[in-house]
Amino acid sequence: MRDHTNQDTLHARTQQLMQGPLKHIKAAALAAALLPLASIAAAPASAQTSCGLSGGAVCGFVFDDTNGNGIQDAGEFGLPGVKVVIVQGSATVEIETNDAGLFSLAVPTPQPSPEPPVLTMIKVLIPTGMQPSPRDVGSDAFDSDGTNDNAGFSTVTVDARDAVTTDFGFHTSPVQGPGTGTPGYWKNHPEAWPPTITIGNISYTRETAIEWLGKVSKDKTTTLFSSLVSAVLNRLVGNDTNCVNDTIDRANGWMIIHPVGSGVAASSPAWATGEPLHIILDNYNNGRLCAPHRN
């Protein structure tokens, strides 16, 4: 897969399609088109060409790239039960890989094939403790196609008019530091904290910060506080934070304006800017970005 289209292009073109030939496609129609996987052999997608499907389908193979080289090597097996999100226009369907690491979905495409392309985004949730493998490092038949979107998914965009096979490799990074912990971990391990921690230019004692971790509620300042505290603690104990340092800085800036407990609703403009920061930090804390999750 080398024909990757950026998300801006995807949005513009799919909006044209949803107002034209795809206007009446709904998410339910996509879900109803889900194809059974029982007839697909437990072999790498590279050996199946198009997973046995004709045009208007997407399918693929999610595999454990044990050596992290971005290529399906002999002895590297599929990852079962991994969430795959298929997005075409305004329609979204979530499926999972089967026991062999395979997924497939028939997606509506008008006949004859229209112009512009029927762009479909495939998003694979990065398994906890793993990282996306390098993309496009060799033959399209064997290499990994996904790109880390820094929001917890490996993604690629395809033209659904063709039968498209995509491959997503993931590998376990060598442990750098002790591994990341989630808010649940840090709430239950006070002995691993420093005496105080500074969030949004406010210094909190360990006991006060842990108390706030137990108060996550509809007030979204508590949500970002919990993910930001965890990321800061993960950095303090020696984990790699190169991929989230900027996010940590911006989250601290957000917390200066909206201190924990100040009452920010999920529907507010403030949370529209805070939620993307939380999503990135949450994925980091779960070991899906530049540092593995602790064992």
N, C-alpha and C positions, 0 to 999 in steps of 0.2 A: 504494500500500500504506500504509494508515494504521492497520490493526488489528494493532499490534505488541504481543506479550505478553512480559512479562519472563521471564528464565530461571528464576526461582523457580517461577512459575506453570507454565512448561513442564515442569519436572522433576516437580512434584506431579501434574499431570494425565496426563503420559505414563506415570508409574508406575502410575496407576489403569488406564490403557488396556492396558499390557503385562501386567497381571494379569487383564485381562478379554478384550475382543474381539481384542486384538492379541497375546495371550499367546504364540501359536505363530509369530509373525513373526520371522525371523532375518535377519541381514545378508545372507546368501546369497540370500534371497528378494528382497530389495530390489535386489541387484546383477543378478539375473536379469531384473528388470523394466526395466532400462535401455532406453530407447527410442532407435532410430537417429535421427540428426539429418539424414540426407541429404535428406529431403523438406521440411525447413524452409527457407524462403527466406532469403537473406542480407539481411535487413531488420531494423530495430529491433524489439524485442519489442513496443513500443507500437503497431506497425502490424499485429501478429498476434493481438491480443486474448488468446488463451490458447495460443498456439503450436500450434494445431491439435489440442489435447488435450482430453479430457473430464475429468470429475471424478476425483479420486484421482491427480492429477499436479501436479508443480511444474516450472516452466520459467522461463527468463529470458534476459536480455541483459546482458552485461558490456561496457561501452563506455568509450572514451577521451573523457572530458569535457574537451576541450581548453581551454575557457575557465573550467572549474571552477564553473559556475553551478548544477550539480545537475540539469540538464535535457538531454535528448537533442536537440541542435540539428542542423540540416542539415549534412552533411559530417563528423559525428562517427561514427567507425567502431567496430566491435566489436573486442574484445581476444581473440585466439585463445590456446589453451593455458593458460588460467588455471584453477587448481585450485578446484573447488567441492565442499564437503562437505555432504551431506544427512544430517540426524540426525532419526530418528523413534523415540522411546522409547530403547531400548538398542541399536538398530540404526544403523549408520553406513556410508555409502557415499561414496567419493571418485570424482568424475568431472572432466572438463575441458571448457572451452568449445571449440566447433568453430572452423573457420576464420573464421566470421562473428561469433564472440563469443557464440554461443548455447549454451544447455544445456537438457536436459530429462530428467526421470526420472519414471517411473510409480511411485507409492508405494502399497502395499496400504492399502485402506480398506474395512472391512466394509460390506456392504449389508444393509438400508438404512443410510444414514448415521447413525452413532451420536451420542449425546451423552455426555459433553462432546466438544468438537471434537478431531479428530485433529491435534494440534499437531506441526508439522514445522519444524525450524530449518534455514535455508539459510545457509551460511558460505562466503564467497568470500575466498580468500587475497589480501591486498593486494599488487599487483605491486610489485616492488622499485623504489624511487625515486618511487612515486606515493602519493597520499593519497585516502581516500574523499571523494567529493563530498558537499555538504550534502544531507540527505534531505528529502523531502516539501515541496519548495519551490514546487510547481505542480501541474498535473494529474497524477493517478495514472497516466495513460497515457504520460507522458513523463518524469517525474522519477525520481531515484534513490531507492532504498528502504533501503539498508543503513546500519547504524550501526557506527562503529569500536568494536571491543571491547577495544582497547588490547592485544590479544594477537596481532595480525597478521592479523585477519580483519574483514571487513565483514559484518554479520549481520542477518537478519530472521527472524521467526517467522510462519508462515502456518498456515491450516487446510487440511489436505490433502484434505478432503472435496470441495473445490471445485477447479476447474482454475485454478491460480494462476500469474500471470506476475509476476515480480519483476525489477527493473532495478537494476544496480549500476554507478554511475559512479565513475571514478577519474581524477584529474588530477595533473599534475606541478606541484609547488609551485615558486614562484620560489626560486631558490637563496638560502638564508640561511647565510652562512658558506661554508666550502669543501665542505660535504657530509660525511656520516658515513662512517666506515670500520669494517670488521669486524676481528676479531682477526687474520685473515690479512693484512689491509692493515697494521696496526700492527706486526705481527711483522717485516714486510719493509721498514718505513720508520723505522728507529731515529733518523734525522736529524730526524724530526718530533716526537720526544719531548722533554719536559723532562729534566733530569739525574736527578730522582727523582720518584716518584709515591707517594702515600699511599693505601693500601687497608686498611680495617678498622683504622685507627689505627696501622698499621705502614708505615714508609717503606721503599720498595724502590728500589734503583738501577735505572736504565733497563735495564742488562744483566741484572740478576736478574729483573726483571719479564718481559722478553722470553724469558728462559730458561723461566719458568713457562708462558708462552703456548705453548711447544712441548711441554709435558708434560701436556696435557689427557688425562685417563684415567678409569678407573672411579671414582677419587676425585673426587666431585662438587664438592669445594671448588675444584678446578682449572677446572671448567666455569664456575662463577659468577665466579671470579676473572677469567677471560678476557673474559667479557661485560661485567663491571663495569669493568675496566681500559679497555676500548675505549670504553665510554660516557663515562667520566671524561675520556679523551683527546679524544673528540669534542667535549665541552663546552669543554675548555681551548683548542681551536683556533678556537672561535667559533660552534659550531653551537647551534641552539635546543634546549634540553633542558626546556622548560616541562612537557612531557607526561611526563617521566621523573624529574624532580628528586626527588620523593617516593620513587620506586623506587630511585634511586641511594642515597638516605639509608638506606632499609631494607636494601638489599643490603650497604652498609657495616656496618650493625649486625649483620647475619648473619655477615659475615666477621670481626667482632670475636670472636664466639663460636666460629666455625669457621675459623681461619686457613688459608690455602692450604697443602695438604700434610698436614692433620690427619686425613684419612681419613674421608670421609662417603660411605656407600653409597647407591646409587640407591633402595634399598628402605627407607631410614631415615626416621624422623619428621622429622629435621632437613632432609632434602632435600624433604620434602613442603611445607615452608615456603620453601625456597630455590629450587625449580624454577620456581614462578610468577614470581619476580623475574628469573630468567635468561631466561625466555621473553619478557618485556616488553623487557628490555635487548637481547636478540638481535634482536628485531624493530626496535627503534630503530636499532641499529647497521647494519641492512640497509636503512634508509631507508623503513620502512613506517609510521612514526609522525609526529612533528612536524617532522622535518628530512629533506630529501632525501638520497639516497645520493650519494656523490661520483662524478663521472664517471671 
